[in-house]
Amino acid sequence: MTNDVTDDVTDDVTTGVGTVYARSLRKSFGDRVVLDRVDLDVRCGEIVCLIGPSGSGKSTLLRCIDGLEEIDRGVLRVNGEDLGFREEDDVYQALTKQELAAQRTRIGMVFQQFNLFPNMTARENVMSGPVLVKGTPKREARQRAESLLASVGLEGHGDHYPWQMSGGQQQRVAIARALAMDPQVMLFDEPTSALDPERVGEVLAVMKDLAERGMTMMVATHEMGFAKEVADTVMFMDGGLVVEQGPPKDLLCNPREARTQKFLEKVLV
């Protein structure tokens, strides 16, 4: 792995770079409440793993933090900025689409289904954001893409199209593509759920390397071994609520809440 994965990731308490802060988040779709009174503190360089049954709100929480969904109420700050809003004379004003897009370039998101552009090679997928969004010269973006592909174990795969790669390789391209935008926070939404079992380790190895390099990460996952080994905090969600959270050795080995205990009895076999 090369140092291109994260360059000098440091905590900046003043600006909040690489942090996520939420208080009393609420999100609903029609009459269905999917997030309710969610509080969150993620400091720079911390790893938070979200666990819980399907439909518990993990993916929606990540999508709100990435700006893909707008919260109904509450406070949400990412990298020290109110996401989607600015405060003017004690009144919150919605950002323009362009301003929100600029905020989102500092947040990396990796989805379950890779979401690669099928008509682009691996190299072109990684180059696309810097060239089209940030205006990076193509030669510079190409060099960075090659370096990032090498950093996720895909040196020499730049000319491959998604259909020519395994699921694990495609997901590693997706991670490289997110990193190409130089994010300060990385979000992973069940990044291994669509993979064959033998490919899961490839992606988890890249994520562990990111964690070791100090990248701030939030990961929705069913990989309890990964959460136990890498996370600073594990957060158990159910029904849109944060039922409990704490260090992995406490929450995974000695959960306090009956709902958490019941869930872990089913997944820790």
C-alpha positions as CSV (number, residue, x, y, z in Angstrom):
1,M,0.0,0.0,0.0
2,T,1.3,3.5,-0.8
3,N,0.9,6.7,1.1
4,D,-1.5,8.0,-1.6
5,V,-4.3,6.3,0.3
6,T,-4.4,9.1,2.9
7,D,-1.8,11.8,3.1
8,D,-1.1,13.1,6.6
9,V,-4.6,12.6,8.1
10,T,-4.5,14.7,11.2
11,D,-7.0,15.9,13.8
12,D,-8.0,19.6,13.5
13,V,-10.2,20.4,16.5
14,T,-10.7,24.0,15.4
15,T,-12.1,23.3,11.9
16,G,-13.6,19.9,12.7
17,V,-11.9,18.4,9.6
18,G,-12.5,14.7,9.5
19,T,-15.3,14.7,12.1
20,V,-19.0,13.9,12.2
21,Y,-21.3,15.5,14.8
22,A,-25.0,14.9,15.0
23,R,-27.7,15.7,17.6
24,S,-31.3,14.6,17.6
25,L,-31.3,13.6,13.9
26,R,-34.7,12.6,12.5
27,K,-35.5,11.4,9.1
28,S,-38.8,10.0,7.7
29,F,-40.2,8.8,4.4
30,G,-43.9,9.7,4.5
31,D,-45.3,8.3,7.7
32,R,-42.4,6.0,8.3
33,V,-39.7,7.2,10.7
34,V,-36.3,5.7,9.7
35,L,-34.1,7.8,12.0
36,D,-35.2,9.1,15.4
37,R,-33.2,11.1,17.9
38,V,-29.8,9.9,16.6
39,D,-26.8,11.4,18.4
40,L,-23.3,10.9,17.0
41,D,-19.7,12.0,17.7
42,V,-17.0,10.8,15.4
43,R,-13.6,12.4,15.9
44,C,-10.8,12.7,13.3
45,G,-9.2,9.3,12.7
46,E,-11.9,7.3,14.5
47,I,-13.6,4.2,13.1
48,V,-17.3,3.7,13.9
49,C,-19.0,0.5,12.8
50,L,-22.8,0.5,12.6
51,I,-24.4,-2.8,13.2
52,G,-28.0,-3.9,13.3
53,P,-30.7,-5.8,11.4
54,S,-31.7,-4.8,7.9
55,G,-34.0,-1.8,7.9
56,S,-32.5,-0.5,11.2
57,G,-31.5,2.9,9.7
58,K,-27.8,2.3,9.1
59,S,-27.8,3.1,5.4
60,T,-30.1,6.0,5.8
61,L,-27.8,7.5,8.4
62,L,-24.8,7.2,6.1
63,R,-26.8,8.7,3.2
64,C,-27.8,11.7,5.4
65,I,-24.2,12.2,6.4
66,D,-23.2,12.1,2.7
67,G,-25.9,14.6,1.7
68,L,-27.8,12.1,-0.4
69,E,-30.8,12.5,1.9
70,E,-31.9,15.6,3.7
71,I,-32.7,15.3,7.4
72,D,-36.1,16.4,8.7
73,R,-34.7,18.0,11.8
74,G,-31.7,18.0,14.1
75,V,-28.1,19.2,13.8
76,L,-25.6,17.5,11.4
77,R,-22.1,18.8,11.0
78,V,-19.5,17.1,8.8
79,N,-15.9,18.4,8.7
80,G,-16.9,21.3,10.9
81,E,-19.6,22.5,8.6
82,D,-23.4,22.3,8.8
83,L,-24.2,19.9,6.1
84,G,-26.5,21.5,3.5
85,F,-27.0,24.7,5.4
86,R,-25.2,27.9,6.5
87,E,-26.1,30.0,9.5
88,E,-26.7,33.7,8.7
89,D,-28.0,36.0,11.4
90,D,-29.1,33.1,13.6
91,V,-31.1,31.7,10.6
92,Y,-30.2,28.6,8.7
93,Q,-30.2,29.0,4.9
94,A,-30.1,26.1,2.5
95,L,-27.0,25.8,0.4
96,T,-27.3,25.9,-3.4
97,K,-26.8,22.6,-5.2
98,Q,-23.3,23.7,-6.2
99,E,-22.4,24.5,-2.6
100,L,-23.7,21.2,-1.3
101,A,-21.8,19.4,-4.1
102,A,-18.6,21.1,-2.9
103,Q,-19.2,19.9,0.6
104,R,-19.8,16.4,-0.6
105,T,-16.5,16.2,-2.4
106,R,-14.9,16.1,1.1
107,I,-17.0,13.0,2.0
108,G,-16.2,9.7,0.4
109,M,-19.0,7.1,0.0
110,V,-18.6,3.4,-1.0
111,F,-21.9,1.6,-1.8
112,Q,-23.0,-2.1,-1.6
113,Q,-23.3,-2.4,-5.4
114,F,-20.0,-0.7,-6.5
115,N,-21.8,1.8,-8.7
116,L,-18.9,1.9,-11.2
117,F,-19.5,3.4,-14.7
118,P,-19.7,0.3,-16.9
119,N,-18.5,2.1,-20.0
120,M,-15.3,3.3,-18.3
121,T,-12.1,1.4,-17.4
122,A,-11.0,1.1,-13.8
123,R,-8.5,4.0,-14.5
124,E,-11.2,6.2,-16.0
125,N,-13.6,5.5,-13.1
126,V,-11.0,6.7,-10.7
127,M,-10.1,9.7,-12.8
128,S,-13.7,10.8,-13.4
129,G,-14.4,12.8,-10.2
130,P,-11.1,14.8,-10.1
131,V,-11.4,15.6,-13.9
132,L,-15.1,16.4,-14.1
133,V,-15.7,17.8,-10.7
134,K,-12.4,19.4,-9.5
135,G,-11.0,20.2,-13.0
136,T,-7.8,18.3,-12.4
137,P,-5.7,18.0,-15.6
138,K,-6.1,14.6,-17.2
139,R,-2.4,13.7,-17.0
140,E,-2.3,14.4,-13.3
141,A,-5.5,12.6,-12.7
142,R,-4.2,9.6,-14.6
143,Q,-1.0,9.4,-12.6
144,R,-3.0,9.6,-9.3
145,A,-5.5,7.0,-10.5
146,E,-2.7,4.6,-11.3
147,S,-1.2,5.2,-7.8
148,L,-4.5,4.7,-6.1
149,L,-5.2,1.5,-8.0
150,A,-1.8,0.2,-6.9
151,S,-2.6,1.2,-3.3
152,V,-5.7,-1.1,-3.3
153,G,-3.8,-4.0,-4.9
154,L,-4.9,-3.4,-8.5
155,E,-1.7,-2.4,-10.2
156,G,-1.9,-3.3,-13.9
157,H,-5.7,-3.4,-13.9
158,G,-6.3,0.2,-15.1
159,D,-7.4,-0.9,-18.6
160,H,-9.9,-3.4,-17.3
161,Y,-13.6,-2.7,-17.5
162,P,-15.9,-3.5,-14.6
163,W,-17.3,-6.6,-16.3
164,Q,-13.8,-8.0,-16.6
165,M,-13.2,-7.8,-12.8
166,S,-14.4,-9.8,-9.9
167,G,-16.8,-8.2,-7.3
168,G,-13.9,-7.7,-4.9
169,Q,-11.8,-6.0,-7.5
170,Q,-14.7,-3.8,-8.5
171,Q,-15.3,-2.7,-4.9
172,R,-11.6,-1.9,-4.5
173,V,-11.9,0.3,-7.7
174,A,-14.9,2.0,-6.0
175,I,-12.8,2.7,-2.9
176,A,-9.9,4.1,-5.1
177,R,-12.5,6.3,-6.9
178,A,-13.7,7.7,-3.6
179,L,-10.2,8.3,-2.4
180,A,-9.3,10.2,-5.6
181,M,-11.4,13.1,-4.3
182,D,-9.2,13.4,-1.2
183,P,-12.1,12.9,1.3
184,Q,-11.7,13.8,4.9
185,V,-14.4,11.2,6.0
186,M,-15.1,7.9,4.3
187,L,-18.5,6.2,4.6
188,F,-19.0,2.5,3.7
189,D,-22.5,1.1,3.3
190,E,-22.2,-2.7,3.6
191,P,-19.2,-2.8,1.3
192,T,-18.9,-6.6,1.3
193,S,-22.6,-7.7,1.3
194,A,-22.6,-8.2,-2.5
195,L,-19.4,-10.1,-2.6
196,D,-18.7,-13.8,-2.8
197,P,-17.3,-15.0,0.5
198,E,-13.8,-15.6,-0.9
199,R,-13.6,-11.9,-2.0
200,V,-14.7,-10.3,1.2
201,G,-11.1,-10.4,2.6
202,E,-9.8,-8.4,-0.3
203,V,-12.0,-5.4,0.5
204,L,-11.6,-5.7,4.3
205,A,-7.8,-5.7,3.9
206,V,-8.0,-2.3,2.1
207,M,-10.3,-0.9,4.7
208,K,-8.0,-2.1,7.5
209,D,-5.1,-0.3,5.7
210,L,-7.1,2.9,5.6
211,A,-7.9,2.6,9.3
212,E,-4.2,2.1,10.1
213,R,-3.4,5.3,8.1
214,G,-5.8,7.4,10.2
215,M,-8.8,7.8,7.8
216,T,-12.0,8.8,9.6
217,M,-14.5,6.0,8.7
218,M,-18.1,5.1,9.4
219,V,-18.9,1.5,8.2
220,A,-22.3,-0.2,8.1
221,T,-21.4,-3.8,8.3
222,H,-22.4,-7.4,9.2
223,E,-18.7,-8.3,9.5
224,M,-18.5,-8.6,13.3
225,G,-14.8,-9.7,13.2
226,F,-13.9,-6.6,11.3
227,A,-15.8,-4.4,13.7
228,K,-14.1,-6.1,16.7
229,E,-10.6,-5.7,15.2
230,V,-10.8,-2.2,13.7
231,A,-13.5,-0.1,15.3
232,D,-13.0,2.4,18.0
233,T,-16.8,2.4,18.6
234,V,-19.6,0.0,17.6
235,M,-23.1,1.4,17.4
236,F,-26.1,-0.9,17.4
237,M,-29.1,0.4,15.7
238,D,-32.7,-0.9,15.5
239,G,-35.9,0.7,14.3
240,G,-34.1,4.0,13.5
241,L,-32.8,4.3,17.1
242,V,-29.3,4.0,18.5
243,V,-29.9,1.3,21.1
244,E,-26.4,1.3,22.5
245,Q,-22.9,2.1,21.6
246,G,-19.4,1.6,23.0
247,P,-16.0,0.0,22.5
248,P,-16.2,-3.3,20.5
249,K,-14.9,-5.4,23.4
250,D,-17.8,-4.1,25.5
251,L,-20.6,-4.0,23.1
252,L,-19.9,-7.2,21.2
253,C,-18.8,-9.3,24.2
254,N,-21.0,-7.9,27.0
255,P,-23.9,-5.9,25.6
256,R,-26.2,-4.2,28.1
257,E,-29.4,-4.1,26.1
258,A,-31.6,-7.1,25.6
259,R,-32.2,-6.2,21.9
260,T,-28.5,-6.0,21.3
261,Q,-28.0,-9.4,23.0
262,K,-30.7,-11.0,20.9
263,F,-29.2,-9.6,17.6
264,L,-25.6,-10.8,18.5
265,E,-26.8,-14.2,19.5
266,K,-28.0,-14.7,15.9
267,V,-24.9,-13.2,14.1
268,L,-22.1,-14.3,16.4
269,V,-22.0,-18.0,15.6
